[in-house]
């Protein structure tokens, strides 16, 4: 007797295996991996950036002694409110420090930027010794600020190498006390800063020039455009994002200038002509024994830097950042 195979209507599908929650488990695993790798950096950021900012804001409302103790924060007589801020914003020395800082900032943008672009355009052309020139230009940026500051402090003394060289070539009239004359001390510091940091700007510009297609320059050259016209209408517009990034880094760095000024210039001259917001903060907060007042200056410096950074990002970097972020791409 032969068995009759069941028809299609008689076949019933049994319960299949339950779908594995792979997508949910994969997303959870991704979040865990992100948390594990992000946690060390986040802890360091909170401990060494956010927490000091919060503590500085708290200290700025108190008149704290040099020998600070936590119990001083519980003393109502030491709470002065916004008195430290009012004192800072009405002190001529601090206002001069703000002016010196912004003078360095604008001078850096107006001098270092065009200088770096011009040298980068020259070094981007084929020439003998181009690699050696790039290395020599970038070497000052690699040096530590303290080493560079001490070196120039020795060179710019009245009996230092710079005045000796001027005397040897018959330019005794140009000899100066470069770091002690209040009329030229700040400009001397700016020249040192330019020597130190222009190499980094040139390196950024050279990196940006690598993204400029050669076909555009060749096509413009075939159409009769001169070298200057090619740079003005093709190279510089395409280099604009790199220039804006460098300007942002230069602004933030200029607002925080400290070590080069502190090491190079004597305290008496620094307080007269070359004081910056950062050096004034350290001088008052640490060496003058006024932690509360120094903390108020630190908060003012932080707020100024934050406002400028956010404004620059919104005005100048918004288009670059929007073009660099891709949304909806999987």
Secondary structure as a PSIPRED ss2 file (coil, helix, strand):
# PSIPRED VFORMAT (PSIPRED V4.0)

   1 X C   1.000  0.000  0.000
   2 X C   1.000  0.000  0.000
   3 X C   1.000  0.000  0.000
   4 X C   1.000  0.000  0.000
   5 X C   1.000  0.000  0.000
   6 X C   1.000  0.000  0.000
   7 X C   1.000  0.000  0.000
   8 X H   0.000  1.000  0.000
   9 X H   0.000  1.000  0.000
  10 X H   0.000  1.000  0.000
  11 X C   1.000  0.000  0.000
  12 X C   1.000  0.000  0.000
  13 X C   1.000  0.000  0.000
  14 X C   1.000  0.000  0.000
  15 X C   1.000  0.000  0.000
  16 X C   1.000  0.000  0.000
  17 X C   1.000  0.000  0.000
  18 X C   1.000  0.000  0.000
  19 X C   1.000  0.000  0.000
  20 X C   1.000  0.000  0.000
  21 X C   1.000  0.000  0.000
  22 X H   0.000  1.000  0.000
  23 X H   0.000  1.000  0.000
  24 X H   0.000  1.000  0.000
  25 X H   0.000  1.000  0.000
  26 X H   0.000  1.000  0.000
  27 X H   0.000  1.000  0.000
  28 X H   0.000  1.000  0.000
  29 X H   0.000  1.000  0.000
  30 X H   0.000  1.000  0.000
  31 X H   0.000  1.000  0.000
  32 X H   0.000  1.000  0.000
  33 X H   0.000  1.000  0.000
  34 X H   0.000  1.000  0.000
  35 X H   0.000  1.000  0.000
  36 X H   0.000  1.000  0.000
  37 X H   0.000  1.000  0.000
  38 X H   0.000  1.000  0.000
  39 X H   0.000  1.000  0.000
  40 X H   0.000  1.000  0.000
  41 X H   0.000  1.000  0.000
  42 X H   0.000  1.000  0.000
  43 X H   0.000  1.000  0.000
  44 X H   0.000  1.000  0.000
  45 X H   0.000  1.000  0.000
  46 X H   0.000  1.000  0.000
  47 X H   0.000  1.000  0.000
  48 X H   0.000  1.000  0.000
  49 X H   0.000  1.000  0.000
  50 X H   0.000  1.000  0.000
  51 X H   0.000  1.000  0.000
  52 X H   0.000  1.000  0.000
  53 X H   0.000  1.000  0.000
  54 X H   0.000  1.000  0.000
  55 X H   0.000  1.000  0.000
  56 X H   0.000  1.000  0.000
  57 X H   0.000  1.000  0.000
  58 X H   0.000  1.000  0.000
  59 X H   0.000  1.000  0.000
  60 X C   1.000  0.000  0.000
  61 X C   1.000  0.000  0.000
  62 X E   0.000  0.000  1.000
  63 X C   1.000  0.000  0.000
  64 X C   1.000  0.000  0.000
  65 X C   1.000  0.000  0.000
  66 X C   1.000  0.000  0.000
  67 X C   1.000  0.000  0.000
  68 X C   1.000  0.000  0.000
  69 X C   1.000  0.000  0.000
  70 X H   0.000  1.000  0.000
  71 X H   0.000  1.000  0.000
  72 X H   0.000  1.000  0.000
  73 X H   0.000  1.000  0.000
  74 X H   0.000  1.000  0.000
  75 X C   1.000  0.000  0.000
  76 X H   0.000  1.000  0.000
  77 X H   0.000  1.000  0.000
  78 X H   0.000  1.000  0.000
  79 X E   0.000  0.000  1.000
  80 X C   1.000  0.000  0.000
  81 X C   1.000  0.000  0.000
  82 X C   1.000  0.000  0.000
  83 X H   0.000  1.000  0.000
  84 X H   0.000  1.000  0.000
  85 X H   0.000  1.000  0.000
  86 X H   0.000  1.000  0.000
  87 X H   0.000  1.000  0.000
  88 X H   0.000  1.000  0.000
  89 X H   0.000  1.000  0.000
  90 X C   1.000  0.000  0.000
  91 X C   1.000  0.000  0.000
  92 X H   0.000  1.000  0.000
  93 X H   0.000  1.000  0.000
  94 X H   0.000  1.000  0.000
  95 X H   0.000  1.000  0.000
  96 X H   0.000  1.000  0.000
  97 X H   0.000  1.000  0.000
  98 X H   0.000  1.000  0.000
  99 X H   0.000  1.000  0.000
 100 X H   0.000  1.000  0.000
 101 X H   0.000  1.000  0.000
 102 X H   0.000  1.000  0.000
 103 X H   0.000  1.000  0.000
 104 X H   0.000  1.000  0.000
 105 X H   0.000  1.000  0.000
 106 X H   0.000  1.000  0.000
 107 X H   0.000  1.000  0.000
 108 X H   0.000  1.000  0.000
 109 X H   0.000  1.000  0.000
 110 X H   0.000  1.000  0.000
 111 X H   0.000  1.000  0.000
 112 X H   0.000  1.000  0.000
 113 X H   0.000  1.000  0.000
 114 X H   0.000  1.000  0.000
 115 X H   0.000  1.000  0.000
 116 X H   0.000  1.000  0.000
 117 X H   0.000  1.000  0.000
 118 X H   0.000  1.000  0.000
 119 X H   0.000  1.000  0.000
 120 X H   0.000  1.000  0.000
 121 X H   0.000  1.000  0.000
 122 X H   0.000  1.000  0.000
 123 X H   0.000  1.000  0.000
 124 X C   1.000  0.000  0.000
 125 X C   1.000  0.000  0.000
 126 X C   1.000  0.000  0.000
 127 X C   1.000  0.000  0.000
 128 X C   1.000  0.000  0.000
 129 X C   1.000  0.000  0.000
 130 X H   0.000  1.000  0.000
 131 X H   0.000  1.000  0.000
 132 X H   0.000  1.000  0.000
 133 X H   0.000  1.000  0.000
 134 X H   0.000  1.000  0.000
 135 X H   0.000  1.000  0.000
 136 X H   0.000  1.000  0.000
 137 X H   0.000  1.000  0.000
 138 X H   0.000  1.000  0.000
 139 X H   0.000  1.000  0.000
 140 X H   0.000  1.000  0.000
 141 X H   0.000  1.000  0.000
 142 X H   0.000  1.000  0.000
 143 X C   1.000  0.000  0.000
 144 X C   1.000  0.000  0.000
 145 X H   0.000  1.000  0.000
 146 X H   0.000  1.000  0.000
 147 X H   0.000  1.000  0.000
 148 X H   0.000  1.000  0.000
 149 X H   0.000  1.000  0.000
 150 X H   0.000  1.000  0.000
 151 X H   0.000  1.000  0.000
 152 X H   0.000  1.000  0.000
 153 X H   0.000  1.000  0.000
 154 X H   0.000  1.000  0.000
 155 X H   0.000  1.000  0.000
 156 X C   1.000  0.000  0.000
 157 X C   1.000  0.000  0.000
 158 X C   1.000  0.000  0.000
 159 X C   1.000  0.000  0.000
 160 X C   1.000  0.000  0.000
 161 X H   0.000  1.000  0.000
 162 X H   0.000  1.000  0.000
 163 X H   0.000  1.000  0.000
 164 X H   0.000  1.000  0.000
 165 X H   0.000  1.000  0.000
 166 X H   0.000  1.000  0.000
 167 X H   0.000  1.000  0.000
 168 X H   0.000  1.000  0.000
 169 X C   1.000  0.000  0.000
 170 X C   1.000  0.000  0.000
 171 X C   1.000  0.000  0.000
 172 X H   0.000  1.000  0.000
 173 X H   0.000  1.000  0.000
 174 X H   0.000  1.000  0.000
 175 X C   1.000  0.000  0.000
 176 X C   1.000  0.000  0.000
 177 X C   1.000  0.000  0.000
 178 X C   1.000  0.000  0.000
 179 X C   1.000  0.000  0.000
 180 X C   1.000  0.000  0.000
 181 X C   1.000  0.000  0.000
 182 X C   1.000  0.000  0.000
 183 X C   1.000  0.000  0.000
 184 X C   1.000  0.000  0.000
 185 X H   0.000  1.000  0.000
 186 X H   0.000  1.000  0.000
 187 X H   0.000  1.000  0.000
 188 X H   0.000  1.000  0.000
 189 X H   0.000  1.000  0.000
 190 X H   0.000  1.000  0.000
 191 X H   0.000  1.000  0.000
 192 X H   0.000  1.000  0.000
 193 X H   0.000  1.000  0.000
 194 X H   0.000  1.000  0.000
 195 X H   0.000  1.000  0.000
 196 X H   0.000  1.000  0.000
 197 X H   0.000  1.000  0.000
 198 X H   0.000  1.000  0.000
 199 X H   0.000  1.000  0.000
 200 X H   0.000  1.000  0.000
 201 X H   0.000  1.000  0.000
 202 X H   0.000  1.000  0.000
 203 X H   0.000  1.000  0.000
 204 X H   0.000  1.000  0.000
 205 X H   0.000  1.000  0.000
 206 X H   0.000  1.000  0.000
 207 X H   0.000  1.000  0.000
 208 X H   0.000  1.000  0.000
 209 X H   0.000  1.000  0.000
 210 X C   1.000  0.000  0.000
 211 X C   1.000  0.000  0.000
 212 X C   1.000  0.000  0.000
 213 X C   1.000  0.000  0.000
 214 X H   0.000  1.000  0.000
 215 X H   0.000  1.000  0.000
 216 X H   0.000  1.000  0.000
 217 X H   0.000  1.000  0.000
 218 X H   0.000  1.000  0.000
 219 X H   0.000  1.000  0.000
 220 X H   0.000  1.000  0.000
 221 X H   0.000  1.000  0.000
 222 X H   0.000  1.000  0.000
 223 X C   1.000  0.000  0.000
 224 X C   1.000  0.000  0.000
 225 X C   1.000  0.000  0.000
 226 X C   1.000  0.000  0.000
 227 X H   0.000  1.000  0.000
 228 X H   0.000  1.000  0.000
 229 X H   0.000  1.000  0.000
 230 X H   0.000  1.000  0.000
 231 X H   0.000  1.000  0.000
 232 X H   0.000  1.000  0.000
 233 X H   0.000  1.000  0.000
 234 X H   0.000  1.000  0.000
 235 X H   0.000  1.000  0.000
 236 X H   0.000  1.000  0.000
 237 X H   0.000  1.000  0.000
 238 X H   0.000  1.000  0.000
 239 X H   0.000  1.000  0.000
 240 X H   0.000  1.000  0.000
 241 X H   0.000  1.000  0.000
 242 X H   0.000  1.000  0.000
 243 X H   0.000  1.000  0.000
 244 X H   0.000  1.000  0.000
 245 X H   0.000  1.000  0.000
 246 X H   0.000  1.000  0.000
 247 X H   0.000  1.000  0.000
 248 X H   0.000  1.000  0.000
 249 X H   0.000  1.000  0.000
 250 X H   0.000  1.000  0.000
 251 X H   0.000  1.000  0.000
 252 X H   0.000  1.000  0.000
 253 X H   0.000  1.000  0.000
 254 X H   0.000  1.000  0.000
 255 X H   0.000  1.000  0.000
 256 X C   1.000  0.000  0.000
 257 X C   1.000  0.000  0.000
 258 X C   1.000  0.000  0.000
 259 X H   0.000  1.000  0.000
 260 X H   0.000  1.000  0.000
 261 X H   0.000  1.000  0.000
 262 X H   0.000  1.000  0.000
 263 X H   0.000  1.000  0.000
 264 X H   0.000  1.000  0.000
 265 X C   1.000  0.000  0.000
 266 X C   1.000  0.000  0.000
 267 X H   0.000  1.000  0.000
 268 X H   0.000  1.000  0.000
 269 X H   0.000  1.000  0.000
 270 X H   0.000  1.000  0.000
 271 X H   0.000  1.000  0.000
 272 X H   0.000  1.000  0.000
 273 X H   0.000  1.000  0.000
 274 X H   0.000  1.000  0.000
 275 X C   1.000  0.000  0.000
 276 X C   1.000  0.000  0.000
 277 X H   0.000  1.000  0.000
 278 X H   0.000  1.000  0.000
 279 X H   0.000  1.000  0.000
 280 X H   0.000  1.000  0.000
 281 X H   0.000  1.000  0.000
 282 X H   0.000  1.000  0.000
 283 X H   0.000  1.000  0.000
 284 X H   0.000  1.000  0.000
 285 X H   0.000  1.000  0.000
 286 X H   0.000  1.000  0.000
 287 X H   0.000  1.000  0.000
 288 X C   1.000  0.000  0.000
 289 X C   1.000  0.000  0.000
 290 X C   1.000  0.000  0.000
 291 X H   0.000  1.000  0.000
 292 X H   0.000  1.000  0.000
 293 X H   0.000  1.000  0.000
 294 X H   0.000  1.000  0.000
 295 X H   0.000  1.000  0.000
 296 X H   0.000  1.000  0.000
 297 X H   0.000  1.000  0.000
 298 X H   0.000  1.000  0.000
 299 X H   0.000  1.000  0.000
 300 X H   0.000  1.000  0.000
 301 X H   0.000  1.000  0.000
 302 X H   0.000  1.000  0.000
 303 X H   0.000  1.000  0.000
 304 X H   0.000  1.000  0.000
 305 X H   0.000  1.000  0.000
 306 X H   0.000  1.000  0.000
 307 X H   0.000  1.000  0.000
 308 X H   0.000  1.000  0.000
 309 X H   0.000  1.000  0.000
 310 X H   0.000  1.000  0.000
 311 X H   0.000  1.000  0.000
 312 X H   0.000  1.000  0.000
 313 X H   0.000  1.000  0.000
 314 X H   0.000  1.000  0.000
 315 X H   0.000  1.000  0.000
 316 X C   1.000  0.000  0.000
 317 X C   1.000  0.000  0.000
 318 X H   0.000  1.000  0.000
 319 X H   0.000  1.000  0.000
 320 X H   0.000  1.000  0.000
 321 X H   0.000  1.000  0.000
 322 X H   0.000  1.000  0.000
 323 X H   0.000  1.000  0.000
 324 X H   0.000  1.000  0.000
 325 X C   1.000  0.000  0.000
 326 X C   1.000  0.000  0.000
 327 X C   1.000  0.000  0.000
 328 X C   1.000  0.000  0.000
 329 X C   1.000  0.000  0.000
 330 X C   1.000  0.000  0.000
